[in-house]
């Protein structure tokens, strides 16, 4: 899976480099985010900028990661969510829980507020 992690202004960022986030890729994706959660990061941003398609397993995975981060007192946000992905998040109700920002910079700014 094309995935990178880094830190900007105290925010751990997971950048997904795939256009489709689907079941076969979720294990590596979830492991990367879970590692950040367990390492004690307080702010986690998942950048989905290139992702144009997610399946139901991906939505479930994002919700599970949200629950894990929330239980650990970690703030998790999404950035770069494309229209089709945003529609899926809205249709499933995930967007009511996970904060979504149009781009990485606006999400980073929101962490500072």
N, C-alpha and C positions, 0 to 999 in steps of 0.2 A: 504494500500500500504506500502511496506517495503521501507522506505525513511528516511534518516538522514541528518541533517545539522550540520555544524560546521564551524570553522574558523581556517585557518593555515596561518601564516605570512601575515595577513591582507586581505586574500582572503576568501570570503564566499564560502563554498563548499556544494553542494547538492549531496549526494551520493544515487543513485538509487540502491536498493537492489533486484530488480526483474529481471528475465531473459527475460521477454517480456513486453515492454512498449507499451500499446495499449489503445484504446479509453476508456474503463471503468476506467482506472487508471489516465487518464490525468488531471482530475479536481484537484485532490490532489497534483499532481506533479506541475501543473501550479501555483496553489495557493502558494506552498512553494517558488517557484522561484520569483513569483510576490511580495510576502511579502518581500523578500530580496531586490528587486528592489526599492520598495516603502520605505524601511527603510533607504535608503541612502547609501547602500553598493556601493563601486566604482568598485569592482572586484568580479565577480561571476564565479565559476567553477561548471559545471555539470559533475559529474563522472558517466559514463555509463558502467563501467567495466563489470558487470555481464550481461548486456543486449545483447542478441543475436538476438533479433527480434524487429523491430518497424513497425507500420503500417503507412499509409499515414496521418492519423490524428495526429500521433506523430510528423511526419516531419513538418506538419503545425503548431503544437503547439510550436516546437522548433523555427521555423521561427518567430512566433508571439512574443515569449519571446525575441528573438534576436532584433526584431524591438523595443519592449518596452525598453530593456536595452540600445540600441543604442540611442534612443530618449532621454533617461535620462542621457546620458553621461557615461554609465557604460560599462565596458569591460566584455563580456561574452565569455567563452571558454568551449569546451567539452574535456573530457579526457576518456581514456580507451575504445575508440570506437572499437568494434569488426568488423571483416571484412565484415560481412553481413550488419551491420548497416552502415558502411562506404560506401558500395556500394549504399545503399538507399540514403544516403546524397549526393553522387556524381550524381546519376541518376536524382535526383530532383533539383540539382543545389544549395542545401543548403550549401554544403561545400565551395562554393565560398564566402559565407558571414560569416559563423560561423567557427572560428578557432578550429581545431581539433588536439589533441595531443595524443600520444600513451599511456601515463600513467599520473597519477596525478602529479608526481614529475616534469616531463618535462613541464607540463602546468603551475605549480607553478613557475618554473624557468623562463618561458616565460613572466609571469606577471612582473617579476623583471627587465626585459630588458628594 
